Amino acid sequence: MKTIQKNKSSFTNRIASKIVLIAALFFTMASINAQSEKPTTSSLGTLKQINAGLLNVGYAEAGPSTGKAVILLHGWPYDIHSYNEVVPILVAKGYRVITPYLRGSGTTTFLSKDTFRNGQQAALASDIIALMDALKIDKAIIGGFDWGARTAVVMAALWPERLTGLVSVSGYLVVNLEANLKPLPPTAELGWWYQYYFATERGKLGYTQNTYEFNKLIWKIASPLWNFDKATYDQTAQSFDNPDHVAIVIHNYRWRQSLETGESKYDALEKKLASRPEIKVPTITIGSDFDGANADGKAYASKFTGKYTHRILKGIGHNVPQEDPKAFAQAIIDVAND
């Protein structure tokens, strides 16, 4: 009986040892996998977070750290995935490409709950300067469309020493509050219907409740020939879940109509922008079908007094980087080589 018990004990110990060994091996492999896996956002590179100015900024980075820096800025209602096909082209040419989520989008959040959720142009541009400082990037090529183009142009106007080149879809988009008070022809006013909707509390509530469908409608209106699929839209739509998204969007458009004020700390910057300063850094502007009669760029060409080129894309809507990534990437490459 003692022999049997001894054998059972020995067998039990061997089984227990194997279980411990297997468990240890499992947890070791899990630890190795956890350390080796890096979160990525498709072809945009590694998704990272960094404290910069008022924000904890979410951004994707791709390409060699020693490469010439390029910062690509998205608009509304878009996000960094507008550059899915642009980034690989630039990385293949040796550029270091940074693609940040603007305030109110994606994984970019405010460091303090008490910070005013400000969507004015000087605030967004200051965010990107703060990001450059945090990443220790002295100079960069800045490219963008929609809010991103406005932010890029504002940066070029206020801090030209920080840019080696500028690519702006729809050209000189600096907001002039006084000029915005003047009415446009009815057909032009119709195109900005959502700005007037956002000016109302009904509009704010409607956007809050219907963000997904609202922004999908804007995509279709702004790019009528672009047959994007649900997966493409949904990839970006996740960015609208940002807790500050609605607040930033509503303030941005109300501020443009002088229905809400900005912050006094940006007054000096806005005063300089109100003078419609010239852009002296090397620039390529892009016009598309979205720009209508202004697609030829003649309305703003005189504002760019450095080396300047304007390009027109036919059959392309507002989201140029996603609708014609090769043309947008080529503009970045060409302005960098000027």
ZADO-1210 file (C-alpha; in nm, 4 decimals, padded with zeros to 6 digits):
<atoms>
<atom x="00.0000" y="00.0000" z="00.0000" code="MET" pos="1"/>
<atom x="00.2841" y="00.2379" z="00.0892" code="LYS" pos="2"/>
<atom x="00.4482" y="00.1631" z="-00.2481" code="THR" pos="3"/>
<atom x="00.1268" y="00.2431" z="-00.4314" code="ILE" pos="4"/>
<atom x="00.0832" y="00.5685" z="-00.2416" code="GLN" pos="5"/>
<atom x="00.4467" y="00.6563" z="-00.3084" code="LYS" pos="6"/>
<atom x="00.4004" y="00.5935" z="-00.6812" code="ASN" pos="7"/>
<atom x="00.0807" y="00.8011" z="-00.6855" code="LYS" pos="8"/>
<atom x="00.2605" y="01.0834" z="-00.5064" code="SER" pos="9"/>
<atom x="00.5499" y="01.0669" z="-00.7525" code="SER" pos="10"/>
<atom x="00.3100" y="01.0674" z="-01.0471" code="PHE" pos="11"/>
<atom x="00.1160" y="01.3609" z="-00.9042" code="THR" pos="12"/>
<atom x="00.4358" y="01.5567" z="-00.8510" code="ASN" pos="13"/>
<atom x="00.5464" y="01.4926" z="-01.2091" code="ARG" pos="14"/>
<atom x="00.2101" y="01.6105" z="-01.3447" code="ILE" pos="15"/>
<atom x="00.2208" y="01.9187" z="-01.1234" code="ALA" pos="16"/>
<atom x="00.5729" y="01.9981" z="-01.2396" code="SER" pos="17"/>
<atom x="00.4660" y="01.9737" z="-01.6040" code="LYS" pos="18"/>
<atom x="00.1671" y="02.1998" z="-01.5413" code="ILE" pos="19"/>
<atom x="00.3908" y="02.4564" z="-01.3761" code="VAL" pos="20"/>
<atom x="00.6385" y="02.4311" z="-01.6650" code="LEU" pos="21"/>
<atom x="00.3658" y="02.4703" z="-01.9270" code="ILE" pos="22"/>
<atom x="00.2143" y="02.7634" z="-01.7391" code="ALA" pos="23"/>
<atom x="00.5528" y="02.9305" z="-01.7079" code="ALA" pos="24"/>
<atom x="00.6174" y="02.8786" z="-02.0785" code="LEU" pos="25"/>
<atom x="00.2735" y="03.0196" z="-02.1646" code="PHE" pos="26"/>
<atom x="00.3192" y="03.3336" z="-01.9585" code="PHE" pos="27"/>
<atom x="00.6731" y="03.3790" z="-02.0922" code="THR" pos="28"/>
<atom x="00.5484" y="03.3619" z="-02.4524" code="MET" pos="29"/>
<atom x="00.2592" y="03.5962" z="-02.3705" code="ALA" pos="30"/>
<atom x="00.5058" y="03.8417" z="-02.2195" code="SER" pos="31"/>
<atom x="00.7320" y="03.8218" z="-02.5253" code="ILE" pos="32"/>
<atom x="00.4383" y="03.8775" z="-02.7601" code="ASN" pos="33"/>
<atom x="00.3099" y="04.1712" z="-02.5567" code="ALA" pos="34"/>
<atom x="00.6508" y="04.3365" z="-02.5686" code="GLN" pos="35"/>
<atom x="00.7051" y="04.2759" z="-02.9405" code="SER" pos="36"/>
<atom x="00.3638" y="04.3860" z="-03.0634" code="GLU" pos="37"/>
<atom x="00.3432" y="04.7559" z="-03.1429" code="LYS" pos="38"/>
<atom x="00.0098" y="04.9253" z="-03.2117" code="PRO" pos="39"/>
<atom x="-00.0089" y="05.0454" z="-03.5686" code="THR" pos="40"/>
<atom x="-00.2611" y="05.2242" z="-03.7822" code="THR" pos="41"/>
<atom x="-00.2376" y="05.0485" z="-04.1147" code="SER" pos="42"/>
<atom x="00.0224" y="05.2020" z="-04.3455" code="SER" pos="43"/>
<atom x="00.0519" y="05.5168" z="-04.1353" code="LEU" pos="44"/>
<atom x="00.3159" y="05.3637" z="-03.9083" code="GLY" pos="45"/>
<atom x="00.3272" y="05.3323" z="-03.5320" code="THR" pos="46"/>
<atom x="00.0557" y="05.5033" z="-03.3319" code="LEU" pos="47"/>
<atom x="00.2006" y="05.7007" z="-03.0425" code="LYS" pos="48"/>
<atom x="00.0971" y="05.9500" z="-02.7742" code="GLN" pos="49"/>
<atom x="00.2883" y="06.2506" z="-02.6462" code="ILE" pos="50"/>
<atom x="00.2125" y="06.5458" z="-02.4201" code="ASN" pos="51"/>
<atom x="00.2400" y="06.8659" z="-02.6212" code="ALA" pos="52"/>
<atom x="00.1102" y="07.2011" z="-02.5044" code="GLY" pos="53"/>
<atom x="-00.2482" y="07.1630" z="-02.3847" code="LEU" pos="54"/>
<atom x="-00.2890" y="06.8163" z="-02.5282" code="LEU" pos="55"/>
<atom x="-00.1931" y="06.4549" z="-02.5121" code="ASN" pos="56"/>
<atom x="-00.1560" y="06.4135" z="-02.8878" code="VAL" pos="57"/>
<atom x="-00.2202" y="06.0905" z="-03.0709" code="GLY" pos="58"/>
<atom x="-00.0123" y="06.0641" z="-03.3854" code="TYR" pos="59"/>
<atom x="00.1238" y="05.8097" z="-03.6294" code="ALA" pos="60"/>
<atom x="00.4892" y="05.8089" z="-03.7235" code="GLU" pos="61"/>
<atom x="00.6551" y="05.6318" z="-04.0143" code="ALA" pos="62"/>
<atom x="00.9875" y="05.6458" z="-04.1921" code="GLY" pos="63"/>
<atom x="01.3440" y="05.6950" z="-04.0718" code="PRO" pos="64"/>
<atom x="01.3946" y="05.9210" z="-03.7695" code="SER" pos="65"/>
<atom x="01.6743" y="06.0951" z="-03.9617" code="THR" pos="66"/>
<atom x="01.4557" y="06.1675" z="-04.2641" code="GLY" pos="67"/>
<atom x="01.3275" y="06.5102" z="-04.3627" code="LYS" pos="68"/>
<atom x="01.0205" y="06.5741" z="-04.1463" code="ALA" pos="69"/>
<atom x="00.6733" y="06.5942" z="-04.2995" code="VAL" pos="70"/>
<atom x="00.3625" y="06.6673" z="-04.0929" code="ILE" pos="71"/>
<atom x="00.0288" y="06.5861" z="-04.2553" code="LEU" pos="72"/>
<atom x="-00.2870" y="06.7475" z="-04.1164" code="LEU" pos="73"/>
<atom x="-00.6399" y="06.6199" z="-04.1676" code="HIS" pos="74"/>
<atom x="-00.9619" y="06.8180" z="-04.1817" code="GLY" pos="75"/>
<atom x="-01.3209" y="06.7825" z="-04.0653" code="TRP" pos="76"/>
<atom x="-01.4958" y="06.5422" z="-04.0749" code="PRO" pos="77"/>
<atom x="-01.1887" y="06.3366" z="-04.1557" code="TYR" pos="78"/>
<atom x="-00.8895" y="06.1988" z="-03.9684" code="ASP" pos="79"/>
<atom x="-00.5377" y="06.0666" z="-04.0153" code="ILE" pos="80"/>
<atom x="-00.6575" y="05.7807" z="-04.2376" code="HIS" pos="81"/>
<atom x="-00.6959" y="06.0263" z="-04.5240" code="SER" pos="82"/>
<atom x="-00.3211" y="05.9716" z="-04.5597" code="TYR" pos="83"/>
<atom x="-00.3236" y="05.5901" z="-04.5701" code="ASN" pos="84"/>
<atom x="-00.1833" y="05.5831" z="-04.9225" code="GLU" pos="85"/>
<atom x="00.0188" y="05.9051" z="-04.9070" code="VAL" pos="86"/>
<atom x="00.2446" y="05.8014" z="-04.6201" code="VAL" pos="87"/>
<atom x="00.3961" y="05.4886" z="-04.7844" code="PRO" pos="88"/>
<atom x="00.4897" y="05.6916" z="-05.0924" code="ILE" pos="89"/>
<atom x="00.6732" y="05.9449" z="-04.8786" code="LEU" pos="90"/>
<atom x="00.8374" y="05.6823" z="-04.6583" code="VAL" pos="91"/>
<atom x="00.9698" y="05.5091" z="-04.9705" code="ALA" pos="92"/>
<atom x="01.1419" y="05.8386" z="-05.0533" code="LYS" pos="93"/>
<atom x="01.3062" y="05.8541" z="-04.7116" code="GLY" pos="94"/>
<atom x="01.0831" y="06.1053" z="-04.5336" code="TYR" pos="95"/>
<atom x="00.9924" y="06.0939" z="-04.1651" code="ARG" pos="96"/>
<atom x="00.6143" y="06.1345" z="-04.1682" code="VAL" pos="97"/>
<atom x="00.4088" y="06.2494" z="-03.8687" code="ILE" pos="98"/>
<atom x="00.0298" y="06.2342" z="-03.8946" code="THR" pos="99"/>
<atom x="-00.1435" y="06.3749" z="-03.5837" code="PRO" pos="100"/>
<atom x="-00.5047" y="06.3707" z="-03.4768" code="TYR" pos="101"/>
<atom x="-00.6203" y="06.7308" z="-03.4374" code="LEU" pos="102"/>
<atom x="-00.7831" y="06.8376" z="-03.1106" code="ARG" pos="103"/>
<atom x="-01.1252" y="06.6779" z="-03.0805" code="GLY" pos="104"/>
<atom x="-01.0323" y="06.3812" z="-03.2970" code="SER" pos="105"/>
<atom x="-00.9136" y="06.0259" z="-03.2425" code="GLY" pos="106"/>
<atom x="-00.6811" y="05.9679" z="-02.9492" code="THR" pos="107"/>
<atom x="-00.5877" y="06.3328" z="-02.8974" code="THR" pos="108"/>
<atom x="-00.7240" y="06.4557" z="-02.5649" code="THR" pos="109"/>
<atom x="-00.6880" y="06.7570" z="-02.3380" code="PHE" pos="110"/>
<atom x="-00.4554" y="06.7277" z="-02.0407" code="LEU" pos="111"/>
<atom x="-00.6983" y="06.9208" z="-01.8227" code="SER" pos="112"/>
<atom x="-01.0753" y="06.8960" z="-01.7992" code="LYS" pos="113"/>
<atom x="-01.0792" y="07.2705" z="-01.7299" code="ASP" pos="114"/>
<atom x="-00.9196" y="07.3769" z="-02.0604" code="THR" pos="115"/>
<atom x="-01.1594" y="07.5654" z="-02.2869" code="PHE" pos="116"/>
<atom x="-01.2556" y="07.3482" z="-02.5842" code="ARG" pos="117"/>
<atom x="-01.1482" y="07.6030" z="-02.8425" code="ASN" pos="118"/>
<atom x="-01.1693" y="07.5425" z="-03.2159" code="GLY" pos="119"/>
<atom x="-01.0309" y="07.8746" z="-03.3413" code="GLN" pos="120"/>
<atom x="-00.7582" y="07.8694" z="-03.6059" code="GLN" pos="121"/>
<atom x="-00.4777" y="08.0081" z="-03.3878" code="ALA" pos="122"/>
<atom x="-00.5394" y="07.7405" z="-03.1261" code="ALA" pos="123"/>
<atom x="-00.5148" y="07.4540" z="-03.3750" code="LEU" pos="124"/>
<atom x="-00.1986" y="07.5972" z="-03.5299" code="ALA" pos="125"/>
<atom x="-00.0439" y="07.6445" z="-03.1860" code="SER" pos="126"/>
<atom x="-00.1150" y="07.2767" z="-03.1157" code="ASP" pos="127"/>
<atom x="00.1024" y="07.1687" z="-03.4065" code="ILE" pos="128"/>
<atom x="00.3861" y="07.4026" z="-03.3096" code="ILE" pos="129"/>
<atom x="00.3693" y="07.2513" z="-02.9588" code="ALA" pos="130"/>
<atom x="00.3799" y="06.9025" z="-03.1134" code="LEU" pos="131"/>
<atom x="00.6892" y="06.9941" z="-03.3148" code="MET" pos="132"/>
<atom x="00.8537" y="07.1236" z="-02.9992" code="ASP" pos="133"/>
<atom x="00.7665" y="06.8056" z="-02.8090" code="ALA" pos="134"/>
<atom x="00.9091" y="06.5905" z="-03.0888" code="LEU" pos="135"/>
<atom x="01.2125" y="06.8203" z="-03.1188" code="LYS" pos="136"/>
<atom x="01.1366" y="06.8946" z="-03.4830" code="ILE" pos="137"/>
<atom x="01.2795" y="07.2337" z="-03.5712" code="ASP" pos="138"/>
<atom x="01.1459" y="07.2526" z="-03.9271" code="LYS" pos="139"/>
<atom x="00.9034" y="07.0456" z="-04.1322" code="ALA" pos="140"/>
<atom x="00.7079" y="07.0367" z="-04.4534" code="ILE" pos="141"/>
<atom x="00.3450" y="07.0899" z="-04.3557" code="ILE" pos="142"/>
<atom x="00.0645" y="06.9614" z="-04.5767" code="GLY" pos="143"/>
<atom x="-00.3089" y="06.9493" z="-04.5287" code="GLY" pos="144"/>
<atom x="-00.6647" y="06.9889" z="-04.6529" code="PHE" pos="145"/>
<atom x="-00.9749" y="07.1476" z="-04.5023" code="ASP" pos="146"/>
<atom x="-00.9013" y="07.2355" z="-04.1343" code="TRP" pos="147"/>
<atom x="-00.5577" y="07.0863" z="-04.1910" code="GLY" pos="148"/>
<atom x="-00.4841" y="07.3210" z="-04.4813" code="ALA" pos="149"/>
<atom x="-00.6014" y="07.6200" z="-04.2785" code="ARG" pos="150"/>
<atom x="-00.3815" y="07.5129" z="-03.9883" code="THR" pos="151"/>
<atom x="-00.0840" y="07.4689" z="-04.2207" code="ALA" pos="152"/>
<atom x="-00.1309" y="07.8119" z="-04.3817" code="VAL" pos="153"/>
<atom x="-00.1719" y="07.9783" z="-04.0414" code="VAL" pos="154"/>
<atom x="00.1522" y="07.8157" z="-03.9288" code="MET" pos="155"/>
<atom x="00.3273" y="07.9470" z="-04.2397" code="ALA" pos="156"/>
<atom x="00.1915" y="08.2956" z="-04.1748" code="ALA" pos="157"/>
<atom x="00.2802" y="08.3087" z="-03.8055" code="LEU" pos="158"/>
<atom x="00.5897" y="08.0886" z="-03.7806" code="TRP" pos="159"/>
<atom x="00.7481" y="08.0732" z="-04.1286" code="PRO" pos="160"/>
<atom x="01.0830" y="07.9756" z="-03.9751" code="GLU" pos="161"/>
<atom x="00.9315" y="07.6404" z="-03.8736" code="ARG" pos="162"/>
<atom x="00.8339" y="07.5393" z="-04.2285" code="LEU" pos="163"/>
<atom x="01.0553" y="07.4201" z="-04.5113" code="THR" pos="164"/>
<atom x="00.7557" y="07.3882" z="-04.7403" code="GLY" pos="165"/>
<atom x="00.3760" y="07.4087" z="-04.7525" code="LEU" pos="166"/>
<atom x="00.1125" y="07.2094" z="-04.9421" code="VAL" pos="167"/>
<atom x="-00.2394" y="07.3468" z="-04.9072" code="SER" pos="168"/>
<atom x="-00.5548" y="07.2122" z="-05.0673" code="VAL" pos="169"/>
<atom x="-00.7886" y="07.5021" z="-05.1536" code="SER" pos="170"/>
<atom x="-00.5134" y="07.7575" z="-05.1007" code="GLY" pos="171"/>
<atom x="-00.5206" y="08.0525" z="-04.8625" code="TYR" pos="172"/>
<atom x="-00.7783" y="07.9554" z="-04.6012" code="LEU" pos="173"/>
<atom x="-00.7013" y="08.2016" z="-04.3230" code="VAL" pos="174"/>
<atom x="-01.0247" y="08.3062" z="-04.1518" code="VAL" pos="175"/>
<atom x="-01.0968" y="08.6786" z="-04.1400" code="ASN" pos="176"/>
<atom x="-01.3804" y="08.7347" z="-03.8939" code="LEU" pos="177"/>
<atom x="-01.4720" y="09.0774" z="-04.0296" code="GLU" pos="178"/>
<atom x="-01.4909" y="08.9505" z="-04.3858" code="ALA" pos="179"/>
<atom x="-01.7002" y="08.6550" z="-04.2709" code="ASN" pos="180"/>
<atom x="-01.9718" y="08.8933" z="-04.1572" code="LEU" pos="181"/>
<atom x="-02.0399" y="08.9910" z="-04.5184" code="LYS" pos="182"/>
<atom x="-02.3019" y="08.7783" z="-04.6991" code="PRO" pos="183"/>
<atom x="-02.2192" y="08.5726" z="-05.0058" code="LEU" pos="184"/>
<atom x="-02.4335" y="08.5104" z="-05.3139" code="PRO" pos="185"/>
<atom x="-02.7182" y="08.2666" z="-05.2372" code="PRO" pos="186"/>
<atom x="-02.5611" y="07.9722" z="-05.4168" code="THR" pos="187"/>
<atom x="-02.2404" y="08.0147" z="-05.2173" code="ALA" pos="188"/>
<atom x="-02.4324" y="08.0486" z="-04.8904" code="GLU" pos="189"/>
<atom x="-02.6145" y="07.7245" z="-04.9678" code="LEU" pos="190"/>
<atom x="-02.2821" y="07.5400" z="-04.9690" code="GLY" pos="191"/>
<atom x="-02.2203" y="07.6386" z="-04.6068" code="TRP" pos="192"/>
<atom x="-02.5591" y="07.5241" z="-04.4756" code="TRP" pos="193"/>
<atom x="-02.4033" y="07.3200" z="-04.1954" code="TYR" pos="194"/>
<atom x="-02.2301" y="07.6272" z="-04.0513" code="GLN" pos="195"/>
<atom x="-02.5686" y="07.7889" z="-03.9966" code="TYR" pos="196"/>
<atom x="-02.7090" y="07.4641" z="-03.8587" code="TYR" pos="197"/>
<atom x="-02.4251" y="07.4483" z="-03.6070" code="PHE" pos="198"/>
<atom x="-02.5039" y="07.8064" z="-03.5027" code="ALA" pos="199"/>
<atom x="-02.8251" y="07.6826" z="-03.3396" code="THR" pos="200"/>
<atom x="-02.8767" y="07.4711" z="-03.0289" code="GLU" pos="201"/>
<atom x="-03.0888" y="07.2436" z="-03.2452" code="ARG" pos="202"/>
<atom x="-02.7876" y="07.1962" z="-03.4701" code="GLY" pos="203"/>
<atom x="-02.5569" y="07.1197" z="-03.1791" code="LYS" pos="204"/>
<atom x="-02.8010" y="06.8603" z="-03.0465" code="LEU" pos="205"/>
<atom x="-02.8567" y="06.7188" z="-03.3937" code="GLY" pos="206"/>
<atom x="-02.4842" y="06.6807" z="-03.4538" code="TYR" pos="207"/>
<atom x="-02.4381" y="06.5204" z="-03.1128" code="THR" pos="208"/>
<atom x="-02.7103" y="06.2648" z="-03.1804" code="GLN" pos="209"/>
<atom x="-02.6307" y="06.1971" z="-03.5464" code="ASN" pos="210"/>
<atom x="-02.2544" y="06.2457" z="-03.5790" code="THR" pos="211"/>
<atom x="-02.1976" y="05.9289" z="-03.7822" code="TYR" pos="212"/>
<atom x="-02.4655" y="05.9933" z="-04.0431" code="GLU" pos="213"/>
<atom x="-02.4055" y="06.3686" z="-04.0503" code="PHE" pos="214"/>
<atom x="-02.0370" y="06.3333" z="-04.1327" code="ASN" pos="215"/>
<atom x="-02.1049" y="06.0619" z="-04.3888" code="LYS" pos="216"/>
<atom x="-02.3358" y="06.3078" z="-04.5643" code="LEU" pos="217"/>
<atom x="-02.0598" y="06.5716" z="-04.5649" code="ILE" pos="218"/>
<atom x="-01.8232" y="06.3182" z="-04.7249" code="TRP" pos="219"/>
<atom x="-02.0740" y="06.2564" z="-05.0051" code="LYS" pos="220"/>
<atom x="-02.1434" y="06.6254" z="-05.0636" code="ILE" pos="221"/>
<atom x="-01.7765" y="06.7270" z="-05.0581" code="ALA" pos="222"/>
<atom x="-01.6619" y="06.4399" z="-05.2820" code="SER" pos="223"/>
<atom x="-01.9557" y="06.3395" z="-05.5043" code="PRO" pos="224"/>
<atom x="-01.7441" y="06.1295" z="-05.7435" code="LEU" pos="225"/>
<atom x="-01.5584" y="05.9383" z="-05.4730" code="TRP" pos="226"/>
<atom x="-01.7177" y="05.5968" z="-05.4233" code="ASN" pos="227"/>
<atom x="-01.5854" y="05.5192" z="-05.0766" code="PHE" pos="228"/>
<atom x="-01.7077" y="05.2035" z="-04.9059" code="ASP" pos="229"/>
<atom x="-01.8421" y="05.1531" z="-04.5543" code="LYS" pos="230"/>
<atom x="-01.5124" y="05.0122" z="-04.4245" code="ALA" pos="231"/>
<atom x="-01.3257" y="05.3215" z="-04.5416" code="THR" pos="232"/>
<atom x="-01.5710" y="05.5555" z="-04.3744" code="TYR" pos="233"/>
<atom x="-01.5934" y="05.3499" z="-04.0567" code="ASP" pos="234"/>
<atom x="-01.2161" y="05.3556" z="-04.0161" code="GLN" pos="235"/>
<atom x="-01.2345" y="05.7328" z="-03.9835" code="THR" pos="236"/>
<atom x="-01.5692" y="05.7486" z="-03.8035" code="ALA" pos="237"/>
<atom x="-01.4110" y="05.5985" z="-03.4928" code="GLN" pos="238"/>
<atom x="-01.2291" y="05.9296" z="-03.4502" code="SER" pos="239"/>
<atom x="-01.5581" y="06.1101" z="-03.3970" code="PHE" pos="240"/>
<atom x="-01.6035" y="05.9243" z="-03.0678" code="ASP" pos="241"/>
<atom x="-01.3479" y="06.1588" z="-02.9118" code="ASN" pos="242"/>
<atom x="-01.5071" y="06.3129" z="-02.5983" code="PRO" pos="243"/>
<atom x="-01.4330" y="06.6668" z="-02.7200" code="ASP" pos="244"/>
<atom x="-01.5280" y="06.6195" z="-03.0851" code="HIS" pos="245"/>
<atom x="-01.8648" y="06.7935" z="-03.0809" code="VAL" pos="246"/>
<atom x="-01.7448" y="07.0806" z="-02.8624" code="ALA" pos="247"/>
<atom x="-01.4490" y="07.1563" z="-03.0899" code="ILE" pos="248"/>
<atom x="-01.6512" y="07.1333" z="-03.4114" code="VAL" pos="249"/>
<atom x="-01.9337" y="07.3537" z="-03.2838" code="ILE" pos="250"/>
<atom x="-01.6970" y="07.6151" z="-03.1420" code="HIS" pos="251"/>
<atom x="-01.4912" y="07.6223" z="-03.4628" code="ASN" pos="252"/>
<atom x="-01.7878" y="07.7122" z="-03.6800" code="TYR" pos="253"/>
<atom x="-01.9531" y="07.9460" z="-03.4301" code="ARG" pos="254"/>
<atom x="-01.6246" y="08.1288" z="-03.3838" code="TRP" pos="255"/>
<atom x="-01.5961" y="08.1763" z="-03.7605" code="ARG" pos="256"/>
<atom x="-01.9372" y="08.3450" z="-03.7592" code="GLN" pos="257"/>
<atom x="-01.8416" y="08.5621" z="-03.4567" code="SER" pos="258"/>
<atom x="-02.1138" y="08.3903" z="-03.2559" code="LEU" pos="259"/>
<atom x="-01.8647" y="08.2738" z="-02.9950" code="GLU" pos="260"/>
<atom x="-01.5360" y="08.4255" z="-02.8867" code="THR" pos="261"/>
<atom x="-01.1951" y="08.2693" z="-02.8825" code="GLY" pos="262"/>
<atom x="-00.9382" y="08.3029" z="-02.6056" code="GLU" pos="263"/>
<atom x="-00.7599" y="08.6294" z="-02.5293" code="SER" pos="264"/>
<atom x="-00.4213" y="08.4583" z="-02.5284" code="LYS" pos="265"/>
<atom x="-00.4566" y="08.4162" z="-02.9052" code="TYR" pos="266"/>
<atom x="-00.5631" y="08.7765" z="-02.9727" code="ASP" pos="267"/>
<atom x="-00.2222" y="08.8916" z="-03.0954" code="ALA" pos="268"/>
<atom x="-00.1985" y="08.5969" z="-03.3340" code="LEU" pos="269"/>
<atom x="-00.5491" y="08.6546" z="-03.4662" code="GLU" pos="270"/>
<atom x="-00.4776" y="09.0237" z="-03.5127" code="LYS" pos="271"/>
<atom x="-00.1810" y="08.9365" z="-03.7318" code="LYS" pos="272"/>
<atom x="-00.3894" y="08.6872" z="-03.9284" code="LEU" pos="273"/>
<atom x="-00.6620" y="08.9493" z="-03.9778" code="ALA" pos="274"/>
<atom x="-00.4099" y="09.1541" z="-04.1754" code="SER" pos="275"/>
<atom x="-00.3978" y="08.8641" z="-04.4251" code="ARG" pos="276"/>
<atom x="-00.0194" y="08.8209" z="-04.4178" code="PRO" pos="277"/>
<atom x="00.1683" y="08.6939" z="-04.7191" code="GLU" pos="278"/>
<atom x="00.3107" y="08.3416" z="-04.7219" code="ILE" pos="279"/>
<atom x="00.6783" y="08.3442" z="-04.8068" code="LYS" pos="280"/>
<atom x="00.7711" y="07.9770" z="-04.7633" code="VAL" pos="281"/>
<atom x="00.7848" y="07.7546" z="-05.0745" code="PRO" pos="282"/>
<atom x="00.4269" y="07.6519" z="-05.1453" code="THR" pos="283"/>
<atom x="00.2179" y="07.4302" z="-05.3690" code="ILE" pos="284"/>
<atom x="-00.1574" y="07.4852" z="-05.3590" code="THR" pos="285"/>
<atom x="-00.4100" y="07.2409" z="-05.5018" code="ILE" pos="286"/>
<atom x="-00.7512" y="07.3174" z="-05.6445" code="GLY" pos="287"/>
<atom x="-01.0165" y="07.0514" z="-05.7037" code="SER" pos="288"/>
<atom x="-01.3786" y="07.0250" z="-05.8152" code="ASP" pos="289"/>
<atom x="-01.4803" y="07.1121" z="-05.4582" code="PHE" pos="290"/>
<atom x="-01.3422" y="07.4643" z="-05.5064" code="ASP" pos="291"/>
<atom x="-01.5711" y="07.5426" z="-05.7984" code="GLY" pos="292"/>
<atom x="-01.4786" y="07.8695" z="-05.9683" code="ALA" pos="293"/>
<atom x="-01.1791" y="07.9096" z="-05.7354" code="ASN" pos="294"/>
<atom x="-01.0167" y="07.5860" z="-05.8520" code="ALA" pos="295"/>
<atom x="-00.7765" y="07.7855" z="-06.0697" code="ASP" pos="296"/>
<atom x="-00.6274" y="07.9483" z="-05.7599" code="GLY" pos="297"/>
<atom x="-00.6292" y="08.2994" z="-05.9039" code="LYS" pos="298"/>
<atom x="-00.8276" y="08.4387" z="-05.6110" code="ALA" pos="299"/>
<atom x="-00.5434" y="08.3766" z="-05.3677" code="TYR" pos="300"/>
<atom x="-00.2281" y="08.3388" z="-05.5793" code="ALA" pos="301"/>
<atom x="-00.1026" y="08.6846" z="-05.4806" code="SER" pos="302"/>
<atom x="-00.0883" y="08.5822" z="-05.1133" code="LYS" pos="303"/>
<atom x="00.1982" y="08.3421" z="-05.1834" code="PHE" pos="304"/>
<atom x="00.5083" y="08.5494" z="-05.2456" code="THR" pos="305"/>
<atom x="00.7745" y="08.2790" z="-05.2139" code="GLY" pos="306"/>
<atom x="00.8370" y="08.0061" z="-05.4686" code="LYS" pos="307"/>
<atom x="00.4855" y="07.9058" z="-05.5672" code="TYR" pos="308"/>
<atom x="00.2984" y="07.6580" z="-05.7846" code="THR" pos="309"/>
<atom x="-00.0719" y="07.5884" z="-05.8203" code="HIS" pos="310"/>
<atom x="-00.2093" y="07.2561" z="-05.9417" code="ARG" pos="311"/>
<atom x="-00.5634" y="07.1666" z="-06.0497" code="ILE" pos="312"/>
<atom x="-00.7100" y="06.8181" z="-06.0093" code="LEU" pos="313"/>
<atom x="-01.0117" y="06.7331" z="-06.2227" code="LYS" pos="314"/>
<atom x="-01.2753" y="06.4895" z="-06.1007" code="GLY" pos="315"/>
<atom x="-01.1467" y="06.5077" z="-05.7432" code="ILE" pos="316"/>
<atom x="-01.3427" y="06.6312" z="-05.4435" code="GLY" pos="317"/>
<atom x="-01.2362" y="06.7821" z="-05.1141" code="HIS" pos="318"/>
<atom x="-01.0490" y="06.4893" z="-04.9582" code="ASN" pos="319"/>
<atom x="-00.7579" y="06.5136" z="-05.2016" code="VAL" pos="320"/>
<atom x="-00.5089" y="06.2929" z="-05.0084" code="PRO" pos="321"/>
<atom x="-00.7509" y="06.0008" z="-05.0078" code="GLN" pos="322"/>
<atom x="-00.9018" y="06.0572" z="-05.3513" code="GLU" pos="323"/>
<atom x="-00.5715" y="06.1197" z="-05.5307" code="ASP" pos="324"/>
<atom x="-00.2901" y="06.0155" z="-05.2949" code="PRO" pos="325"/>
<atom x="-00.0266" y="06.0096" z="-05.5682" code="LYS" pos="326"/>
<atom x="-00.0904" y="06.3718" z="-05.6633" code="ALA" pos="327"/>
<atom x="-00.0847" y="06.4865" z="-05.3013" code="PHE" pos="328"/>
<atom x="00.2324" y="06.2925" z="-05.2229" code="ALA" pos="329"/>
<atom x="00.3982" y="06.4292" z="-05.5343" code="GLN" pos="330"/>
<atom x="00.3208" y="06.7828" z="-05.4210" code="ALA" pos="331"/>
<atom x="00.4942" y="06.7134" z="-05.0890" code="ILE" pos="332"/>
<atom x="00.7947" y="06.5684" z="-05.2695" code="ILE" pos="333"/>
<atom x="00.8138" y="06.8556" z="-05.5167" code="ASP" pos="334"/>
<atom x="00.7838" y="07.1344" z="-05.2576" code="VAL" pos="335"/>
<atom x="01.0529" y="06.9585" z="-05.0530" code="ALA" pos="336"/>
<atom x="01.2893" y="06.9607" z="-05.3485" code="ASN" pos="337"/>
<atom x="01.2379" y="07.3276" z="-05.4347" code="ASP" pos="338"/>
</atoms>
